[in-house]
Amino acid sequence: MVISVLLVDDDLNILDTASDVLDAEGFQVFTASSGAEAKQRLQKHAVHIAILDFNMRDTTGAVLARELRQLLPTIKIILMTGEQGLDLGTARNEINMVLTKPVDPPALAAAIHQLVEN
């Protein structure tokens, strides 16, 4: 089974780099540079895992996690943030894993494999 991943970040360099790494790992990768674009992608493609940046221009990863969970209840969600000790509040229930930026590409792939196995 090919694992499909939705990668959401408004930094196009991060999107390109992470997408290339995950593609090389054998994942099917869909990218979005905003929360609105991410929701559009989910309406067209069922994905197993969403990787969300916390701070984006049009939303936060916490808000987007709740919205994506409503669209696809079984999705696993990884939140990436550069903020230490981030308080996610009630969004913590929607998020399966938090990774601190900068995220090492092999660590990101390992996190995806861990979520798939659980």
Secondary structure, DSSP 4 states (H G I P E B T S, - for coil): -PPEEEEE-S-HHHHHHHHHHHHHTT-EEEEESSHHHHHHHHHH---SEEEEESB-SS-BHHHHHHHHHHH-TT-EEEEEES-TT---GGGGGT-SEEEESSPPHHHHHHHHHHHHH-
